[in-house]
Amino acid sequence: MTAVARPRGAKARAEPTVEVLRELYPDAHCALDHANAYELLAATILSAQSTDMRVNMVTPTLFAKYPTPADLAVADPAEVETIVQSTGFFRAKARSLLGMSKALVEAYDGRVPPDIDALVMLPGVGRKTANVVLGHALGVPGLPVDRHVLRVANRIGLAESDDPETVEAQLCGALPKTRWTRASDTLILHGRRICRPQPLCDQCAVQDDCAYYRSSSKDRTPEKGRASRGSRKSPGAKGPRKSHDARKVRKPRR
């Protein structure tokens, strides 16, 4: 992976920040049910624009009927579409599943290759899917960047880009390989529970080190030219107007 520039100080802060979140989310893991790399590969393809819960409801039927890539490679497309229909975009996903399985059979004897360059050449497989399979099923360090990782990494100042591949490179450069997969799981869970599109900053364990929180806190200054009710002088009172401790502050931008 090509090295890319990171935000200043990101490398020094990355591991301690991720460790704080890891302790907060000891249950962070891959939420897609699977028994092997083939099943995780298929499940991750199905997870696009769907939920893990929905995919986990579908895959038992899919894997019972097509337990190996060889079985799925010769499946009737209409039958596969019916099984995966509830995950959305079912026709495109069925094509990807069949194409992926055929490629595994023809090029890798039905085995999932433990190499990201080989994985991303399979139909329906991008870097995020490839990294999920590498890190969770093949024991190869991988750092999947989904919308949650993208959002959280940018907000807490560990990455600086809207491009998932660039953020992947920035995070991988800032963290040891042994932390890549768990870091992704942790950031995903933090993005789902706290650092949402409208974040719950007051509940965040890393707000003191968060670039987004520091930036938004600039708005939390007393409003100028407006005295609170308790600080107003009575008619004829002398002396300067005193400030009031209970001045309103503006909420952080969401």
C-alpha positions in Angstrom: 0.0 0.0 0.0 1.3 3.4 -0.9 2.2 5.7 2.0 0.1 8.8 2.2 0.3 11.9 4.4 -1.5 11.9 7.7 -2.9 14.7 9.9 -0.2 16.1 12.1 0.2 14.1 15.3 -2.0 11.3 14.0 0.6 8.6 14.4 1.4 9.5 18.0 -2.3 9.6 18.9 -3.7 6.7 16.9 -2.8 3.8 19.1 -3.7 5.4 22.5 -7.0 6.6 21.1 -7.9 3.3 19.6 -6.9 1.6 22.8 -9.3 3.8 24.8 -12.1 2.8 22.4 -11.1 -0.8 22.4 -11.5 -0.9 26.2 -14.9 0.8 25.8 -16.0 -1.8 23.2 -14.6 -5.2 24.2 -17.3 -6.8 22.2 -16.2 -5.3 18.9 -16.1 -8.0 16.3 -17.3 -8.9 12.8 -21.1 -9.1 13.1 -21.6 -11.3 10.0 -22.1 -14.9 10.9 -19.7 -17.2 9.0 -17.9 -20.5 9.4 -15.1 -20.0 6.8 -13.7 -17.5 4.4 -16.1 -18.4 1.6 -19.1 -17.7 3.8 -17.7 -14.4 5.0 -16.9 -13.4 1.5 -20.5 -14.1 0.4 -22.0 -12.5 3.5 -20.0 -9.3 3.0 -21.0 -9.0 -0.6 -24.6 -9.3 0.6 -24.1 -6.6 3.3 -23.8 -3.8 0.8 -26.7 -1.4 1.4 -28.2 -3.8 3.9 -27.8 -4.6 7.6 -25.8 -7.3 9.3 -28.9 -8.6 11.0 -30.7 -9.0 7.6 -27.8 -10.7 6.0 -27.6 -13.1 9.0 -31.2 -14.0 8.4 -30.5 -14.9 4.8 -27.1 -16.7 4.8 -28.2 -19.9 6.6 -30.5 -20.8 3.8 -27.9 -19.7 1.2 -25.1 -21.8 2.7 -27.3 -24.8 3.4 -28.2 -24.9 -0.3 -24.7 -23.9 -1.6 -22.1 -24.9 1.0 -19.1 -24.4 -1.2 -18.0 -22.1 -4.0 -18.4 -25.0 -6.4 -22.0 -25.4 -5.5 -22.8 -21.8 -5.8 -20.9 -21.5 -9.1 -23.5 -23.7 -10.9 -26.5 -22.4 -9.1 -29.6 -21.2 -10.9 -29.4 -17.4 -10.8 -33.2 -17.1 -10.2 -33.0 -19.3 -7.1 -30.1 -17.3 -5.7 -32.0 -14.1 -6.3 -35.0 -15.4 -4.4 -32.9 -16.3 -1.4 -31.1 -13.0 -1.2 -33.9 -10.8 -2.3 -34.6 -9.2 1.1 -31.0 -7.8 1.3 -31.8 -5.4 -1.5 -30.2 -5.1 -5.0 -30.7 -8.8 -5.2 -30.1 -9.2 -8.9 -26.7 -7.5 -8.8 -25.8 -9.3 -5.7 -26.8 -12.7 -7.1 -24.6 -12.0 -10.2 -21.7 -11.1 -7.9 -22.1 -14.2 -5.8 -22.2 -16.4 -8.9 -19.3 -14.6 -10.6 -17.2 -14.7 -7.4 -17.8 -18.4 -6.9 -16.9 -19.3 -10.5 -13.7 -17.2 -10.3 -12.7 -19.0 -7.1 -13.3 -22.4 -8.7 -11.5 -21.6 -11.9 -8.6 -19.7 -10.5 -8.1 -20.9 -7.0 -9.5 -24.4 -6.8 -12.4 -23.2 -4.8 -10.3 -21.5 -2.1 -10.4 -17.9 -1.0 -6.9 -16.4 -1.7 -5.3 -14.7 1.3 -4.1 -11.8 -0.9 -5.9 -8.4 -1.3 -4.8 -7.9 -4.9 -6.3 -11.3 -5.8 -9.5 -10.7 -3.8 -10.3 -7.4 -5.4 -10.2 -9.0 -8.8 -13.2 -11.2 -7.9 -16.6 -10.0 -9.0 -18.4 -7.9 -6.4 -15.3 -7.6 -4.2 -13.8 -4.2 -3.3 -11.1 -3.3 -0.8 -13.5 -3.1 2.1 -14.9 -6.6 1.5 -11.4 -8.0 0.9 -10.1 -6.5 4.1 -13.0 -7.9 6.1 -12.3 -11.4 4.8 -8.5 -11.1 5.3 -8.7 -9.9 8.8 -11.6 -12.0 10.1 -11.3 -15.3 8.2 -7.8 -15.6 6.9 -5.6 -14.2 9.7 -4.1 -11.6 7.4 -4.0 -8.0 8.7 -6.6 -5.9 7.0 -8.4 -2.6 7.9 -11.8 -2.3 6.3 -13.0 1.2 5.9 -16.8 1.6 5.8 -18.8 4.8 6.2 -18.4 4.6 10.0 -14.7 4.2 10.0 -14.5 7.0 7.4 -16.5 9.4 9.5 -15.0 8.6 12.9 -11.3 8.6 11.7 -11.8 12.0 10.1 -13.6 13.5 13.1 -11.0 12.4 15.7 -8.2 13.5 13.5 -6.6 10.2 12.7 -7.3 10.6 9.0 -8.0 13.4 6.6 -9.8 12.3 3.4 -13.2 11.5 1.9 -11.6 8.6 0.0 -11.9 5.2 1.8 -8.6 3.9 0.2 -6.7 7.0 1.4 -8.1 6.7 4.9 -7.2 3.0 4.9 -3.6 3.9 4.0 -3.5 6.7 6.6 -4.8 4.5 9.4 -2.6 1.5 8.4 0.4 3.9 8.5 -0.5 5.1 11.9 -1.2 1.7 13.6 0.8 -1.5 13.9 -0.4 -4.3 11.6 -1.6 -6.3 14.6 -4.1 -3.6 15.4 -5.6 -3.1 12.0 -8.6 -5.4 12.1 -9.6 -4.8 15.7 -9.2 -1.0 15.1 -11.7 -1.2 12.3 -14.2 -3.2 14.4 -13.8 -0.6 17.2 -14.2 2.4 15.0 -17.3 0.9 13.4 -18.9 0.3 16.7 -18.1 3.8 18.0 -19.6 5.2 14.8 -22.8 3.2 15.3 -23.2 4.0 19.0 -21.7 7.4 19.7 -20.0 9.1 16.7 -23.1 9.0 14.6 -23.9 11.4 11.8 -25.4 13.5 14.6 -22.8 12.6 17.2 -23.4 12.2 21.0 -20.3 14.2 21.9 -21.2 14.5 25.5 -21.0 10.7 25.8 -17.7 10.3 23.9 -14.7 8.8 25.7 -12.2 10.5 23.4 -13.7 14.0 23.1 -10.6 15.6 24.6 -8.5 14.3 21.7 -11.2 14.8 19.0 -10.5 17.4 16.3 -14.3 17.6 15.5 -15.2 18.2 19.2 -12.4 20.9 19.6 -13.6 22.6 16.4 -17.3 22.6 17.4 -16.5 23.7 20.9 -15.3 27.1 19.5 -19.0 27.9 19.3 -19.4 27.4 23.0 -18.5 31.0 23.9 -20.8 33.5 25.8 -22.9 35.6 23.5 -21.7 39.1 23.3 -23.8 42.1 24.0 -26.5 40.1 25.8 -26.8 40.1 29.6 -28.7 37.4 31.3 -31.8 38.2 33.3 -30.1 38.0 36.6 -27.3 40.4 35.7 -29.4 43.3 34.6 -29.1 46.5 36.7 -32.1 47.9 38.5 -33.1 51.4 37.4 -30.7 53.9 38.8 -28.1 51.3 39.9 -24.5 52.4 39.8 -21.3 50.6 38.8 -20.4 48.4 35.9 -22.8 45.6 34.9 -21.6 42.2 36.2 -21.4 39.1 34.1 -23.6 36.2 35.0 -22.3 32.7 35.5 -25.4 31.1 33.9 -24.9 32.7 30.4 -26.2 30.5 27.7 -23.7 28.7 25.5 -24.4 27.5 22.0 -24.6 23.8 21.5 -21.9 22.1 19.4 -22.7 21.9 15.7 -24.0 18.5 14.7 
